[in-house]
């Protein structure tokens, strides 16, 4: 199974992402654009893994979520990866310390179980994976604005991803409510 751990976002956030995508497309950006409704904040991408590892991840999620309070995330601003050269990914920023602290706490437990992820983490929502940008791409990005929005993060999700010609299809495998209750 192709697996990742993420924070799901409300519909209001998907609308912001779609708005920004349209503005970028209208200004000469092209690439692949996540499907409306698939918006999420990826914490860890595991790739293709077996059932035993999925079970370990679920145990870690449930254990860690017991000790992490709910928190707010404010979506505002934009950025790109890589930060130098032509951008390959464009994203909306996610502010607030909660997502970073959740990542760090989960990362410690995942490393103890043999998973290997970076210590640094930039919380973001992917707007698009770019294949081409206009010459004035920096100016265009700086001119695309949207109303910041804040949402409450109450859970962390383990999802499977099935790639199709029309975009990825995500299915929730497990959901751990922050504060310790399983949903």
C-alpha positions in Angstrom: 0.0 0.0 0.0 1.1 3.6 -0.8 0.7 5.3 2.6 1.1 8.8 4.1 0.2 10.5 7.4 -1.6 13.8 7.2 -3.8 16.4 8.8 -7.1 16.7 6.8 -8.3 20.2 6.1 -11.9 21.6 5.9 -13.6 22.4 2.6 -13.0 26.1 3.1 -9.2 25.4 2.7 -9.8 23.4 -0.5 -11.6 26.5 -1.9 -8.6 28.7 -1.1 -6.3 26.2 -2.8 -8.5 26.0 -5.9 -8.7 29.8 -6.1 -4.8 30.1 -6.0 -4.5 27.3 -8.6 -6.8 29.1 -11.0 -4.9 32.4 -10.6 -1.6 30.6 -11.3 -2.9 28.8 -14.3 -4.3 32.1 -15.7 -0.8 33.6 -15.4 1.1 31.0 -17.3 2.0 28.4 -14.6 1.5 24.8 -15.7 1.9 21.4 -14.1 -0.2 19.0 -12.1 -2.7 20.4 -9.7 -4.2 18.4 -6.7 -7.9 17.7 -7.1 -10.3 19.8 -5.1 -11.2 18.1 -1.9 -7.9 16.3 -1.6 -6.2 19.1 0.3 -4.2 18.0 3.3 -1.1 18.8 5.3 1.3 15.9 4.8 3.3 15.0 7.9 5.0 11.8 6.6 5.1 10.0 3.3 5.9 6.3 3.7 5.5 5.1 0.2 4.8 1.5 -0.5 4.8 -0.4 2.8 3.4 -3.7 4.1 0.7 -4.4 6.7 3.2 -4.9 9.5 4.6 -1.4 9.1 1.1 0.0 8.8 0.2 -1.6 12.1 3.3 -0.1 13.8 2.4 3.4 12.4 -1.1 3.1 13.8 0.2 2.1 17.2 2.5 5.1 17.2 -0.3 7.5 16.1 -2.6 6.3 18.9 0.2 6.5 21.5 1.4 10.0 20.5 -2.1 11.4 20.0 -2.9 10.7 23.6 -0.3 13.3 24.7 -0.9 16.0 22.0 -3.6 18.6 22.5 -5.7 20.0 19.6 -4.3 23.1 18.0 -5.1 25.7 15.4 -3.4 26.1 12.0 -3.6 29.4 10.1 -3.2 29.1 6.3 -1.6 32.2 4.8 1.2 33.1 2.5 2.8 31.2 -0.3 6.1 29.6 -0.9 8.0 27.3 -3.3 10.3 24.3 -3.2 13.2 24.4 -3.9 13.8 27.9 -2.5 16.6 28.5 -5.1 16.3 28.2 -8.8 13.0 27.4 -10.7 10.2 26.2 -8.4 9.0 22.6 -8.7 6.3 22.8 -6.0 4.2 25.8 -5.0 2.4 25.8 -1.6 0.3 27.7 0.9 1.9 28.2 4.3 0.6 26.7 7.5 1.4 28.8 10.6 1.2 27.9 14.3 3.5 25.7 16.3 1.1 22.8 16.7 1.9 21.0 13.4 5.6 21.3 13.9 5.4 20.0 17.5 3.1 17.1 16.3 5.7 16.3 13.6 8.6 16.3 16.0 6.8 14.1 18.5 5.7 11.6 15.9 9.2 11.6 14.3 10.9 10.6 17.5 8.6 7.5 17.9 8.8 6.7 14.2 12.7 6.8 14.3 12.6 4.5 17.3 10.6 2.0 15.2 13.1 2.2 12.3 11.6 4.9 10.1 13.9 7.6 8.9 12.6 11.1 8.2 14.2 14.6 8.3 14.2 16.5 11.5 13.2 19.8 9.8 9.6 20.3 8.7 7.9 23.1 6.8 4.1 22.7 7.2 2.4 23.5 3.9 -0.5 22.6 1.6 0.6 21.7 -1.9 -1.0 23.9 -4.6 0.7 22.3 -7.5 3.7 20.5 -8.9 5.1 22.8 -11.5 6.4 21.8 -14.9 6.7 25.4 -16.2 6.5 28.9 -14.9 6.3 32.3 -16.6 9.5 34.5 -16.7 8.0 36.8 -14.1 7.0 33.9 -11.7 8.2 35.6 -8.5 6.2 38.7 -9.2 3.1 36.7 -10.1 3.3 34.7 -6.9 3.7 37.8 -4.8 0.6 39.3 -6.4 -1.6 36.3 -5.8 -3.4 36.9 -2.5 -6.1 35.2 -0.6 -7.8 35.6 2.8 -5.9 33.8 5.5 -8.1 31.2 7.2 -7.6 29.3 10.6 -8.9 25.8 11.3 -8.8 23.5 14.3 -6.7 20.3 14.1 -8.4 17.6 16.1 -6.9 14.5 14.6 -4.1 12.9 12.6 -4.9 10.5 9.7 -3.2 7.6 8.0 -4.2 7.5 4.4 -3.6 5.3 1.4 -3.1 6.8 -2.0 -4.1 5.2 -5.3 -2.7 6.9 -8.4 -5.1 7.3 -11.3 -4.9 9.2 -14.6 -7.4 11.7 -13.1 -5.4 12.3 -9.9 -4.8 10.5 -6.6 -7.6 8.9 -4.7 -7.2 8.9 -0.9 -8.7 6.6 1.6 -8.5 6.9 5.3 -7.0 3.8 7.0 -6.9 5.2 10.5 -7.7 8.3 12.4 -6.3 9.2 15.8 -8.0 12.0 17.7 -5.7 14.4 19.4 -6.1 14.1 23.2 -6.2 10.4 23.0 -9.6 9.3 21.7 -9.9 7.2 18.6 -12.5 8.4 16.1 
